């Protein structure tokens, strides 16, 4: 075979290899979940010197998530609307029935341009705005979108109506299901639970147990439930993860179980990281336990799982007992500040001598949101707020 033929054959073989490799790479990296199944392609238009691929007479939607519970659906709907990349008016919350079971769906109206829409979906997925099966794109006509907007308006109006009962008058039985769903929602929106770091959000069983604990402890110590929920959200979003791992404190002498890092004349430096859902530091845990040993309240009124042991466990991982300690600390701070909630909450984070008022403002914001949601759901004994109005409206064309 001549040199020329060898070169031709080699070039053809190399071209085939390159094309094959390119096809394989394209198949591997192409975002298949975002493929849009349509009959034909959108027309190409030139607008201001740029090519666009609009969908004439149709709207493109992204399914963010489907829920069987109205409160969970509304919490996620409100969360999606609050994200920086999202226009509030383009988030839809609708309700349908399947075999007499209500289903709630969150959808996002996408830009009317094929290229822009796919890039937009990629960005919202990157910040964790898809829930469950939320990677599906679908077409809808504008009449259906208009009806979905009307349903969404009904939900928004229902959650703004005044209520005739407040948290303080509701029973634990009324509060439990809604508080548990609120805890699940907050734990799921934590970046650590959505970032593939191995941290898992609360399961329904874990959330129900924690909700029961929080309600019981708030009642036992006469704490404002909404504020107590706000502290749990601000501290760790109800996830049991150690925090402040680099935090240390100088002491005159080491105590039993201290982790000594450095010694100086008459002083020791010890580790003072935080533990559990409520992010209580090791030194604060010691203080809380001393409060407990001196407390004259009848702890037999609490469920057994919530009663602290007589001997302190510094690396406590039992969220039940930690909830009791957190409630006792907040009660102590409220008493020391003569009922001033802002200063007491600020001191929970910054200490009695230096209350963190910025932290207190964050807790108050969560507390107000929790109160607003929970009062509206629980005052009607858990029945869906907007479902009757939504299903009474005209059906989809």
Secondary structure, 3 states (H helix, E strand, C coil): CCHHHHHHHHHHHHHHHHHHHHHHHHHHHCCHHHCCCCCCCCCEEEECCEEEECCCCCEEEEEEEEECCHHHHHHHHHHHHCCCCCCHHHEEEEEEEECCEEEEEEEEECCCCHHHHHHHHHHHHHCCCCCCCCCEEEEECHHHHHHHHHHHHHHHHHCCCCCCCCHHHCCHHHHHHHHHHHHHHHHHHCHHHHCCCCCCCCCHHHHHHHHHHHHHHHHHCCCCHHHHHHHHHHHHCCCCCCECCCCEEEECCCCCCCCEEEEECCEEEEECCEECCCCEEHHHHHHHHHHHHHCCCCHHHCCHHHCCCCCCCCCCCCHHHHHHHHHHHHHHHHHHCCCCHHHHHHHHHHCCCCCCHHHHHHHHHHHHHHHHHHHHHHCCCCCCCCHHHHHHCCCCC
